[in-house]
Amino acid sequence: MMDKSLRFSGDKETELCVRIHFCRRIKEKRISFGGCRVSENMYATQLNKIDKAMDKVHPDLQFDFNPQLSGL
């Protein structure tokens, strides 16, 4: 659902904000994957998509988003 909505937005900054928020909420809620490979893969996929989106934004925005990525 998130991918479909982000595709319509077409803005990499929005994509980064949403994906970082999603991953941060998982960390804040201390959701344990308990060896569930599907959940682990979903989280890892989001991190990979964040890295790819970071490469496509302006360096100033990369600098702004880097502190948010440190806890993920």
mmCIF file of the N, C-alpha and C atoms, coordinates in Angstrom:
data_MODEL
# 
_entry.id   MODEL 
# 
loop_
_atom_site.group_PDB 
_atom_site.id 
_atom_site.type_symbol 
_atom_site.label_atom_id 
_atom_site.label_alt_id 
_atom_site.label_comp_id 
_atom_site.label_asym_id 
_atom_site.label_entity_id 
_atom_site.label_seq_id 
_atom_site.pdbx_PDB_ins_code 
_atom_site.Cartn_x 
_atom_site.Cartn_y 
_atom_site.Cartn_z 
_atom_site.occupancy 
_atom_site.B_iso_or_equiv 
_atom_site.pdbx_formal_charge 
_atom_site.auth_seq_id 
_atom_site.auth_comp_id 
_atom_site.auth_asym_id 
_atom_site.auth_atom_id 
_atom_site.pdbx_PDB_model_num 
ATOM 1   N N  . MET A 1 1  ? 0.827  -1.188  0.000  1.00 0.00 ? 1  MET A N  1 
ATOM 2   C CA . MET A 1 1  ? 0.000  0.000   0.000  1.00 0.00 ? 1  MET A CA 1 
ATOM 3   C C  . MET A 1 1  ? 0.874  1.255   0.000  1.00 0.00 ? 1  MET A C  1 
ATOM 4   N N  . MET A 1 2  ? 1.946  1.216   0.785  1.00 0.00 ? 2  MET A N  1 
ATOM 5   C CA . MET A 1 2  ? 2.821  2.380   0.875  1.00 0.00 ? 2  MET A CA 1 
ATOM 6   C C  . MET A 1 2  ? 3.476  2.662   -0.479 1.00 0.00 ? 2  MET A C  1 
ATOM 7   N N  . ASP A 1 3  ? 3.934  1.618   -1.161 1.00 0.00 ? 3  ASP A N  1 
ATOM 8   C CA . ASP A 1 3  ? 4.596  1.811   -2.452 1.00 0.00 ? 3  ASP A CA 1 
ATOM 9   C C  . ASP A 1 3  ? 3.661  2.450   -3.469 1.00 0.00 ? 3  ASP A C  1 
ATOM 10  N N  . LYS A 1 4  ? 2.420  2.002   -3.479 1.00 0.00 ? 4  LYS A N  1 
ATOM 11  C CA . LYS A 1 4  ? 1.455  2.536   -4.434 1.00 0.00 ? 4  LYS A CA 1 
ATOM 12  C C  . LYS A 1 4  ? 1.201  4.020   -4.173 1.00 0.00 ? 4  LYS A C  1 
ATOM 13  N N  . SER A 1 5  ? 1.022  4.383   -2.922 1.00 0.00 ? 5  SER A N  1 
ATOM 14  C CA . SER A 1 5  ? 0.778  5.789   -2.577 1.00 0.00 ? 5  SER A CA 1 
ATOM 15  C C  . SER A 1 5  ? 1.988  6.654   -2.902 1.00 0.00 ? 5  SER A C  1 
ATOM 16  N N  . LEU A 1 6  ? 3.176  6.143   -2.634 1.00 0.00 ? 6  LEU A N  1 
ATOM 17  C CA . LEU A 1 6  ? 4.390  6.911   -2.899 1.00 0.00 ? 6  LEU A CA 1 
ATOM 18  C C  . LEU A 1 6  ? 4.635  7.069   -4.393 1.00 0.00 ? 6  LEU A C  1 
ATOM 19  N N  . ARG A 1 7  ? 4.226  6.099   -5.160 1.00 0.00 ? 7  ARG A N  1 
ATOM 20  C CA . ARG A 1 7  ? 4.374  6.196   -6.611 1.00 0.00 ? 7  ARG A CA 1 
ATOM 21  C C  . ARG A 1 7  ? 3.535  7.353   -7.153 1.00 0.00 ? 7  ARG A C  1 
ATOM 22  N N  . PHE A 1 8  ? 2.350  7.540   -6.592 1.00 0.00 ? 8  PHE A N  1 
ATOM 23  C CA . PHE A 1 8  ? 1.495  8.638   -7.033 1.00 0.00 ? 8  PHE A CA 1 
ATOM 24  C C  . PHE A 1 8  ? 2.064  9.987   -6.626 1.00 0.00 ? 8  PHE A C  1 
ATOM 25  N N  . SER A 1 9  ? 2.763  10.036  -5.516 1.00 0.00 ? 9  SER A N  1 
ATOM 26  C CA . SER A 1 9  ? 3.330  11.310  -5.068 1.00 0.00 ? 9  SER A CA 1 
ATOM 27  C C  . SER A 1 9  ? 4.446  11.751  -6.007 1.00 0.00 ? 9  SER A C  1 
ATOM 28  N N  . GLY A 1 10 ? 5.318  10.821  -6.390 1.00 0.00 ? 10 GLY A N  1 
ATOM 29  C CA . GLY A 1 10 ? 6.392  11.135  -7.319 1.00 0.00 ? 10 GLY A CA 1 
ATOM 30  C C  . GLY A 1 10 ? 7.495  12.007  -6.748 1.00 0.00 ? 10 GLY A C  1 
ATOM 31  N N  . ASP A 1 11 ? 7.450  12.282  -5.470 1.00 0.00 ? 11 ASP A N  1 
ATOM 32  C CA . ASP A 1 11 ? 8.438  13.149  -4.832 1.00 0.00 ? 11 ASP A CA 1 
ATOM 33  C C  . ASP A 1 11 ? 9.345  12.301  -3.940 1.00 0.00 ? 11 ASP A C  1 
ATOM 34  N N  . LYS A 1 12 ? 10.641 12.324  -4.203 1.00 0.00 ? 12 LYS A N  1 
ATOM 35  C CA . LYS A 1 12 ? 11.587 11.513  -3.435 1.00 0.00 ? 12 LYS A CA 1 
ATOM 36  C C  . LYS A 1 12 ? 11.685 11.970  -1.981 1.00 0.00 ? 12 LYS A C  1 
ATOM 37  N N  . GLU A 1 13 ? 11.508 13.255  -1.743 1.00 0.00 ? 13 GLU A N  1 
ATOM 38  C CA . GLU A 1 13 ? 11.553 13.748  -0.369 1.00 0.00 ? 13 GLU A CA 1 
ATOM 39  C C  . GLU A 1 13 ? 10.387 13.172  0.441  1.00 0.00 ? 13 GLU A C  1 
ATOM 40  N N  . THR A 1 14 ? 9.216  13.133  -0.160 1.00 0.00 ? 14 THR A N  1 
ATOM 41  C CA . THR A 1 14 ? 8.051  12.540  0.501  1.00 0.00 ? 14 THR A CA 1 
ATOM 42  C C  . THR A 1 14 ? 8.281  11.060  0.743  1.00 0.00 ? 14 THR A C  1 
ATOM 43  N N  . GLU A 1 15 ? 8.843  10.394  -0.246 1.00 0.00 ? 15 GLU A N  1 
ATOM 44  C CA . GLU A 1 15 ? 9.132  8.968   -0.109 1.00 0.00 ? 15 GLU A CA 1 
ATOM 45  C C  . GLU A 1 15 ? 10.061 8.723   1.072  1.00 0.00 ? 15 GLU A C  1 
ATOM 46  N N  . LEU A 1 16 ? 11.111 9.520   1.175  1.00 0.00 ? 16 LEU A N  1 
ATOM 47  C CA . LEU A 1 16 ? 12.041 9.365   2.287  1.00 0.00 ? 16 LEU A CA 1 
ATOM 48  C C  . LEU A 1 16 ? 11.354 9.595   3.630  1.00 0.00 ? 16 LEU A C  1 
ATOM 49  N N  . CYS A 1 17 ? 10.559 10.640  3.716  1.00 0.00 ? 17 CYS A N  1 
ATOM 50  C CA . CYS A 1 17 ? 9.869  10.949  4.977  1.00 0.00 ? 17 CYS A CA 1 
ATOM 51  C C  . CYS A 1 17 ? 8.971  9.799   5.417  1.00 0.00 ? 17 CYS A C  1 
ATOM 52  N N  . VAL A 1 18 ? 8.208  9.260   4.488  1.00 0.00 ? 18 VAL A N  1 
ATOM 53  C CA . VAL A 1 18 ? 7.262  8.193   4.825  1.00 0.00 ? 18 VAL A CA 1 
ATOM 54  C C  . VAL A 1 18 ? 7.998  6.917   5.209  1.00 0.00 ? 18 VAL A C  1 
ATOM 55  N N  . ARG A 1 19 ? 8.996  6.546   4.434  1.00 0.00 ? 19 ARG A N  1 
ATOM 56  C CA . ARG A 1 19 ? 9.721  5.305   4.727  1.00 0.00 ? 19 ARG A CA 1 
ATOM 57  C C  . ARG A 1 19 ? 10.515 5.411   6.033  1.00 0.00 ? 19 ARG A C  1 
ATOM 58  N N  . ILE A 1 20 ? 11.123 6.552   6.281  1.00 0.00 ? 20 ILE A N  1 
ATOM 59  C CA . ILE A 1 20 ? 11.858 6.744   7.535  1.00 0.00 ? 20 ILE A CA 1 
ATOM 60  C C  . ILE A 1 20 ? 10.889 6.711   8.711  1.00 0.00 ? 20 ILE A C  1 
ATOM 61  N N  . HIS A 1 21 ? 9.735  7.348   8.548  1.00 0.00 ? 21 HIS A N  1 
ATOM 62  C CA . HIS A 1 21 ? 8.729  7.334   9.612  1.00 0.00 ? 21 HIS A CA 1 
ATOM 63  C C  . HIS A 1 21 ? 8.280  5.902   9.913  1.00 0.00 ? 21 HIS A C  1 
ATOM 64  N N  . PHE A 1 22 ? 8.045  5.116   8.874  1.00 0.00 ? 22 PHE A N  1 
ATOM 65  C CA . PHE A 1 22 ? 7.624  3.728   9.041  1.00 0.00 ? 22 PHE A CA 1 
ATOM 66  C C  . PHE A 1 22 ? 8.668  2.933   9.830  1.00 0.00 ? 22 PHE A C  1 
ATOM 67  N N  . CYS A 1 23 ? 9.922  3.037   9.425  1.00 0.00 ? 23 CYS A N  1 
ATOM 68  C CA . CYS A 1 23 ? 10.989 2.288   10.099 1.00 0.00 ? 23 CYS A CA 1 
ATOM 69  C C  . CYS A 1 23 ? 11.206 2.790   11.524 1.00 0.00 ? 23 CYS A C  1 
ATOM 70  N N  . ARG A 1 24 ? 11.106 4.092   11.719 1.00 0.00 ? 24 ARG A N  1 
ATOM 71  C CA . ARG A 1 24 ? 11.282 4.654   13.054 1.00 0.00 ? 24 ARG A CA 1 
ATOM 72  C C  . ARG A 1 24 ? 10.175 4.169   13.996 1.00 0.00 ? 24 ARG A C  1 
ATOM 73  N N  . ARG A 1 25 ? 8.947  4.107   13.508 1.00 0.00 ? 25 ARG A N  1 
ATOM 74  C CA . ARG A 1 25 ? 7.829  3.640   14.342 1.00 0.00 ? 25 ARG A CA 1 
ATOM 75  C C  . ARG A 1 25 ? 8.026  2.183   14.745 1.00 0.00 ? 25 ARG A C  1 
ATOM 76  N N  . ILE A 1 26 ? 8.556  1.372   13.850 1.00 0.00 ? 26 ILE A N  1 
ATOM 77  C CA . ILE A 1 26 ? 8.834  -0.021  14.201 1.00 0.00 ? 26 ILE A CA 1 
ATOM 78  C C  . ILE A 1 26 ? 9.859  -0.069  15.331 1.00 0.00 ? 26 ILE A C  1 
ATOM 79  N N  . LYS A 1 27 ? 10.900 0.765   15.242 1.00 0.00 ? 27 LYS A N  1 
ATOM 80  C CA . LYS A 1 27 ? 11.925 0.799   16.289 1.00 0.00 ? 27 LYS A CA 1 
ATOM 81  C C  . LYS A 1 27 ? 11.369 1.347   17.599 1.00 0.00 ? 27 LYS A C  1 
ATOM 82  N N  . GLU A 1 28 ? 10.569 2.419   17.533 1.00 0.00 ? 28 GLU A N  1 
ATOM 83  C CA . GLU A 1 28 ? 10.022 3.032   18.741 1.00 0.00 ? 28 GLU A CA 1 
ATOM 84  C C  . GLU A 1 28 ? 9.076  2.092   19.474 1.00 0.00 ? 28 GLU A C  1 
ATOM 85  N N  . LYS A 1 29 ? 8.295  1.342   18.737 1.00 0.00 ? 29 LYS A N  1 
ATOM 86  C CA . LYS A 1 29 ? 7.340  0.409   19.345 1.00 0.00 ? 29 LYS A CA 1 
ATOM 87  C C  . LYS A 1 29 ? 8.023  -0.876  19.803 1.00 0.00 ? 29 LYS A C  1 
ATOM 88  N N  . ARG A 1 30 ? 9.308  -0.980  19.482 1.00 0.00 ? 30 ARG A N  1 
ATOM 89  C CA . ARG A 1 30 ? 10.103 -2.159  19.845 1.00 0.00 ? 30 ARG A CA 1 
ATOM 90  C C  . ARG A 1 30 ? 9.434  -3.445  19.371 1.00 0.00 ? 30 ARG A C  1 
ATOM 91  N N  . ILE A 1 31 ? 8.998  -3.400  18.139 1.00 0.00 ? 31 ILE A N  1 
ATOM 92  C CA . ILE A 1 31 ? 8.356  -4.568  17.544 1.00 0.00 ? 31 ILE A CA 1 
ATOM 93  C C  . ILE A 1 31 ? 9.421  -5.628  17.306 1.00 0.00 ? 31 ILE A C  1 
ATOM 94  N N  . SER A 1 32 ? 9.200  -6.773  17.902 1.00 0.00 ? 32 SER A N  1 
ATOM 95  C CA . SER A 1 32 ? 10.131 -7.881  17.748 1.00 0.00 ? 32 SER A CA 1 
ATOM 96  C C  . SER A 1 32 ? 9.660  -8.758  16.591 1.00 0.00 ? 32 SER A C  1 
ATOM 97  N N  . PHE A 1 33 ? 10.556 -9.035  15.680 1.00 0.00 ? 33 PHE A N  1 
ATOM 98  C CA . PHE A 1 33 ? 10.194 -9.862  14.542 1.00 0.00 ? 33 PHE A CA 1 
ATOM 99  C C  . PHE A 1 33 ? 10.166 -11.334 14.928 1.00 0.00 ? 33 PHE A C  1 
ATOM 100 N N  . GLY A 1 34 ? 10.829 -11.678 16.004 1.00 0.00 ? 34 GLY A N  1 
ATOM 101 C CA . GLY A 1 34 ? 10.782 -13.038 16.521 1.00 0.00 ? 34 GLY A CA 1 
ATOM 102 C C  . GLY A 1 34 ? 11.141 -14.105 15.506 1.00 0.00 ? 34 GLY A C  1 
ATOM 103 N N  . GLY A 1 35 ? 12.095 -13.808 14.665 1.00 0.00 ? 35 GLY A N  1 
ATOM 104 C CA . GLY A 1 35 ? 12.518 -14.781 13.666 1.00 0.00 ? 35 GLY A CA 1 
ATOM 105 C C  . GLY A 1 35 ? 11.594 -14.875 12.466 1.00 0.00 ? 35 GLY A C  1 
ATOM 106 N N  . CYS A 1 36 ? 10.646 -13.982 12.374 1.00 0.00 ? 36 CYS A N  1 
ATOM 107 C CA . CYS A 1 36 ? 9.723  -13.975 11.230 1.00 0.00 ? 36 CYS A CA 1 
ATOM 108 C C  . CYS A 1 36 ? 10.452 -13.379 10.025 1.00 0.00 ? 36 CYS A C  1 
ATOM 109 N N  . ARG A 1 37 ? 10.754 -14.220 9.074  1.00 0.00 ? 37 ARG A N  1 
ATOM 110 C CA . ARG A 1 37 ? 11.543 -13.781 7.923  1.00 0.00 ? 37 ARG A CA 1 
ATOM 111 C C  . ARG A 1 37 ? 10.802 -12.758 7.073  1.00 0.00 ? 37 ARG A C  1 
ATOM 112 N N  . VAL A 1 38 ? 9.485  -12.882 6.999  1.00 0.00 ? 38 VAL A N  1 
ATOM 113 C CA . VAL A 1 38 ? 8.707  -11.952 6.180  1.00 0.00 ? 38 VAL A CA 1 
ATOM 114 C C  . VAL A 1 38 ? 8.837  -10.538 6.747  1.00 0.00 ? 38 VAL A C  1 
ATOM 115 N N  . SER A 1 39 ? 8.688  -10.406 8.059  1.00 0.00 ? 39 SER A N  1 
ATOM 116 C CA . SER A 1 39 ? 8.796  -9.089  8.696  1.00 0.00 ? 39 SER A CA 1 
ATOM 117 C C  . SER A 1 39 ? 10.213 -8.545  8.600  1.00 0.00 ? 39 SER A C  1 
ATOM 118 N N  . GLU A 1 40 ? 11.188 -9.405  8.807  1.00 0.00 ? 40 GLU A N  1 
ATOM 119 C CA . GLU A 1 40 ? 12.581 -8.977  8.696  1.00 0.00 ? 40 GLU A CA 1 
ATOM 120 C C  . GLU A 1 40 ? 12.890 -8.505  7.280  1.00 0.00 ? 40 GLU A C  1 
ATOM 121 N N  . ASN A 1 41 ? 12.403 -9.246  6.292  1.00 0.00 ? 41 ASN A N  1 
ATOM 122 C CA . ASN A 1 41 ? 12.631 -8.863  4.893  1.00 0.00 ? 41 ASN A CA 1 
ATOM 123 C C  . ASN A 1 41 ? 11.921 -7.563  4.548  1.00 0.00 ? 41 ASN A C  1 
ATOM 124 N N  . MET A 1 42 ? 10.719 -7.365  5.101  1.00 0.00 ? 42 MET A N  1 
ATOM 125 C CA . MET A 1 42 ? 9.974  -6.137  4.843  1.00 0.00 ? 42 MET A CA 1 
ATOM 126 C C  . MET A 1 42 ? 10.751 -4.933  5.370  1.00 0.00 ? 42 MET A C  1 
ATOM 127 N N  . TYR A 1 43 ? 11.282 -5.046  6.580  1.00 0.00 ? 43 TYR A N  1 
ATOM 128 C CA . TYR A 1 43 ? 12.053 -3.961  7.182  1.00 0.00 ? 43 TYR A CA 1 
ATOM 129 C C  . TYR A 1 43 ? 13.333 -3.712  6.378  1.00 0.00 ? 43 TYR A C  1 
ATOM 130 N N  . ALA A 1 44 ? 14.021 -4.785  6.015  1.00 0.00 ? 44 ALA A N  1 
ATOM 131 C CA . ALA A 1 44 ? 15.259 -4.657  5.238  1.00 0.00 ? 44 ALA A CA 1 
ATOM 132 C C  . ALA A 1 44 ? 14.985 -4.038  3.867  1.00 0.00 ? 44 ALA A C  1 
ATOM 133 N N  . THR A 1 45 ? 13.870 -4.393  3.261  1.00 0.00 ? 45 THR A N  1 
ATOM 134 C CA . THR A 1 45 ? 13.499 -3.821  1.965  1.00 0.00 ? 45 THR A CA 1 
ATOM 135 C C  . THR A 1 45 ? 13.259 -2.328  2.085  1.00 0.00 ? 45 THR A C  1 
ATOM 136 N N  . GLN A 1 46 ? 12.603 -1.906  3.160  1.00 0.00 ? 46 GLN A N  1 
ATOM 137 C CA . GLN A 1 46 ? 12.360 -0.478  3.364  1.00 0.00 ? 46 GLN A CA 1 
ATOM 138 C C  . GLN A 1 46 ? 13.684 0.266   3.525  1.00 0.00 ? 46 GLN A C  1 
ATOM 139 N N  . LEU A 1 47 ? 14.627 -0.318  4.250  1.00 0.00 ? 47 LEU A N  1 
ATOM 140 C CA . LEU A 1 47 ? 15.938 0.320   4.410  1.00 0.00 ? 47 LEU A CA 1 
ATOM 141 C C  . LEU A 1 47 ? 16.658 0.436   3.067  1.00 0.00 ? 47 LEU A C  1 
ATOM 142 N N  . ASN A 1 48 ? 16.560 -0.605  2.236  1.00 0.00 ? 48 ASN A N  1 
ATOM 143 C CA . ASN A 1 48 ? 17.177 -0.551  0.906  1.00 0.00 ? 48 ASN A CA 1 
ATOM 144 C C  . ASN A 1 48 ? 16.536 0.526   0.042  1.00 0.00 ? 48 ASN A C  1 
ATOM 145 N N  . LYS A 1 49 ? 15.220 0.650   0.130  1.00 0.00 ? 49 LYS A N  1 
ATOM 146 C CA . LYS A 1 49 ? 14.527 1.668   -0.656 1.00 0.00 ? 49 LYS A CA 1 
ATOM 147 C C  . LYS A 1 49 ? 14.875 3.069   -0.165 1.00 0.00 ? 49 LYS A C  1 
ATOM 148 N N  . ILE A 1 50 ? 15.107 3.205   1.135  1.00 0.00 ? 50 ILE A N  1 
ATOM 149 C CA . ILE A 1 50 ? 15.549 4.496   1.679  1.00 0.00 ? 50 ILE A CA 1 
ATOM 150 C C  . ILE A 1 50 ? 16.913 4.851   1.101  1.00 0.00 ? 50 ILE A C  1 
ATOM 151 N N  . ASP A 1 51 ? 17.823 3.881   1.073  1.00 0.00 ? 51 ASP A N  1 
ATOM 152 C CA . ASP A 1 51 ? 19.163 4.131   0.523  1.00 0.00 ? 51 ASP A CA 1 
ATOM 153 C C  . ASP A 1 51 ? 19.095 4.541   -0.949 1.00 0.00 ? 51 ASP A C  1 
ATOM 154 N N  . LYS A 1 52 ? 18.254 3.872   -1.720 1.00 0.00 ? 52 LYS A N  1 
ATOM 155 C CA . LYS A 1 52 ? 18.122 4.211   -3.140 1.00 0.00 ? 52 LYS A CA 1 
ATOM 156 C C  . LYS A 1 52 ? 17.522 5.598   -3.325 1.00 0.00 ? 52 LYS A C  1 
ATOM 157 N N  . ALA A 1 53 ? 16.538 5.939   -2.503 1.00 0.00 ? 53 ALA A N  1 
ATOM 158 C CA . ALA A 1 53 ? 15.915 7.263   -2.613 1.00 0.00 ? 53 ALA A CA 1 
ATOM 159 C C  . ALA A 1 53 ? 16.889 8.353   -2.183 1.00 0.00 ? 53 ALA A C  1 
ATOM 160 N N  . MET A 1 54 ? 17.758 8.053   -1.215 1.00 0.00 ? 54 MET A N  1 
ATOM 161 C CA . MET A 1 54 ? 18.748 9.031   -0.753 1.00 0.00 ? 54 MET A CA 1 
ATOM 162 C C  . MET A 1 54 ? 19.697 9.413   -1.885 1.00 0.00 ? 54 MET A C  1 
ATOM 163 N N  . ASP A 1 55 ? 20.018 8.445   -2.737 1.00 0.00 ? 55 ASP A N  1 
ATOM 164 C CA . ASP A 1 55 ? 20.924 8.722   -3.853 1.00 0.00 ? 55 ASP A CA 1 
ATOM 165 C C  . ASP A 1 55 ? 20.303 9.658   -4.887 1.00 0.00 ? 55 ASP A C  1 
ATOM 166 N N  . LYS A 1 56 ? 18.977 9.743   -4.898 1.00 0.00 ? 56 LYS A N  1 
ATOM 167 C CA . LYS A 1 56 ? 18.286 10.520  -5.925 1.00 0.00 ? 56 LYS A CA 1 
ATOM 168 C C  . LYS A 1 56 ? 17.887 11.918  -5.477 1.00 0.00 ? 56 LYS A C  1 
ATOM 169 N N  . VAL A 1 57 ? 18.124 12.257  -4.213 1.00 0.00 ? 57 VAL A N  1 
ATOM 170 C CA . VAL A 1 57 ? 17.760 13.599  -3.743 1.00 0.00 ? 57 VAL A CA 1 
ATOM 171 C C  . VAL A 1 57 ? 18.992 14.499  -3.723 1.00 0.00 ? 57 VAL A C  1 
ATOM 172 N N  . HIS A 1 58 ? 18.756 15.768  -3.617 1.00 0.00 ? 58 HIS A N  1 
ATOM 173 C CA . HIS A 1 58 ? 19.813 16.777  -3.584 1.00 0.00 ? 58 HIS A CA 1 
ATOM 174 C C  . HIS A 1 58 ? 20.717 16.543  -2.369 1.00 0.00 ? 58 HIS A C  1 
ATOM 175 N N  . PRO A 1 59 ? 22.025 16.794  -2.496 1.00 0.00 ? 59 PRO A N  1 
ATOM 176 C CA . PRO A 1 59 ? 22.949 16.594  -1.372 1.00 0.00 ? 59 PRO A CA 1 
ATOM 177 C C  . PRO A 1 59 ? 22.555 17.345  -0.098 1.00 0.00 ? 59 PRO A C  1 
ATOM 178 N N  . ASP A 1 60 ? 21.936 18.509  -0.234 1.00 0.00 ? 60 ASP A N  1 
ATOM 179 C CA . ASP A 1 60 ? 21.493 19.225  0.965  1.00 0.00 ? 60 ASP A CA 1 
ATOM 180 C C  . ASP A 1 60 ? 20.422 18.433  1.708  1.00 0.00 ? 60 ASP A C  1 
ATOM 181 N N  . LEU A 1 61 ? 19.518 17.813  0.960  1.00 0.00 ? 61 LEU A N  1 
ATOM 182 C CA . LEU A 1 61 ? 18.488 16.991  1.590  1.00 0.00 ? 61 LEU A CA 1 
ATOM 183 C C  . LEU A 1 61 ? 19.090 15.725  2.185  1.00 0.00 ? 61 LEU A C  1 
ATOM 184 N N  . GLN A 1 62 ? 20.097 15.181  1.521  1.00 0.00 ? 62 GLN A N  1 
ATOM 185 C CA . GLN A 1 62 ? 20.778 14.013  2.077  1.00 0.00 ? 62 GLN A CA 1 
ATOM 186 C C  . GLN A 1 62 ? 21.373 14.355  3.434  1.00 0.00 ? 62 GLN A C  1 
ATOM 187 N N  . PHE A 1 63 ? 21.971 15.529  3.524  1.00 0.00 ? 63 PHE A N  1 
ATOM 188 C CA . PHE A 1 63 ? 22.552 15.977  4.788  1.00 0.00 ? 63 PHE A CA 1 
ATOM 189 C C  . PHE A 1 63 ? 21.469 16.119  5.855  1.00 0.00 ? 63 PHE A C  1 
ATOM 190 N N  . ASP A 1 64 ? 20.292 16.612  5.472  1.00 0.00 ? 64 ASP A N  1 
ATOM 191 C CA . ASP A 1 64 ? 19.188 16.782  6.419  1.00 0.00 ? 64 ASP A CA 1 
ATOM 192 C C  . ASP A 1 64 ? 18.616 15.446  6.887  1.00 0.00 ? 64 ASP A C  1 
ATOM 193 N N  . PHE A 1 65 ? 18.577 14.455  6.002  1.00 0.00 ? 65 PHE A N  1 
ATOM 194 C CA . PHE A 1 65 ? 17.983 13.164  6.348  1.00 0.00 ? 65 PHE A CA 1 
ATOM 195 C C  . PHE A 1 65 ? 18.953 12.225  7.067  1.00 0.00 ? 65 PHE A C  1 
ATOM 196 N N  . ASN A 1 66 ? 20.251 12.429  6.925  1.00 0.00 ? 66 ASN A N  1 
ATOM 197 C CA . ASN A 1 66 ? 21.222 11.522  7.536  1.00 0.00 ? 66 ASN A CA 1 
ATOM 198 C C  . ASN A 1 66 ? 21.059 11.362  9.044  1.00 0.00 ? 66 ASN A C  1 
ATOM 199 N N  . PRO A 1 67 ? 20.832 12.425  9.823  1.00 0.00 ? 67 PRO A N  1 
ATOM 200 C CA . PRO A 1 67 ? 20.639 12.215  11.270 1.00 0.00 ? 67 PRO A CA 1 
ATOM 201 C C  . PRO A 1 67 ? 19.419 11.345  11.587 1.00 0.00 ? 67 PRO A C  1 
ATOM 202 N N  . GLN A 1 68 ? 18.404 11.408  10.763 1.00 0.00 ? 68 GLN A N  1 
ATOM 203 C CA . GLN A 1 68 ? 17.209 10.598  10.995 1.00 0.00 ? 68 GLN A CA 1 
ATOM 204 C C  . GLN A 1 68 ? 17.473 9.120   10.731 1.00 0.00 ? 68 GLN A C  1 
ATOM 205 N N  . LEU A 1 69 ? 18.438 8.839   9.877  1.00 0.00 ? 69 LEU A N  1 
ATOM 206 C CA . LEU A 1 69 ? 18.743 7.457   9.527  1.00 0.00 ? 69 LEU A CA 1 
ATOM 207 C C  . LEU A 1 69 ? 19.650 6.776   10.544 1.00 0.00 ? 69 LEU A C  1 
ATOM 208 N N  . SER A 1 70 ? 20.288 7.544   11.396 1.00 0.00 ? 70 SER A N  1 
ATOM 209 C CA . SER A 1 70 ? 21.285 6.969   12.300 1.00 0.00 ? 70 SER A CA 1 
ATOM 210 C C  . SER A 1 70 ? 20.691 5.934   13.256 1.00 0.00 ? 70 SER A C  1 
ATOM 211 N N  . GLY A 1 71 ? 19.449 6.085   13.663 1.00 0.00 ? 71 GLY A N  1 
ATOM 212 C CA . GLY A 1 71 ? 18.854 5.151   14.609 1.00 0.00 ? 71 GLY A CA 1 
ATOM 213 C C  . GLY A 1 71 ? 18.201 3.942   13.984 1.00 0.00 ? 71 GLY A C  1 
ATOM 214 N N  . LEU A 1 72 ? 18.184 3.889   12.665 1.00 0.00 ? 72 LEU A N  1 
ATOM 215 C CA . LEU A 1 72 ? 17.505 2.777   12.014 1.00 0.00 ? 72 LEU A CA 1 
ATOM 216 C C  . LEU A 1 72 ? 18.469 1.638   11.793 1.00 0.00 ? 72 LEU A C  1 
# 
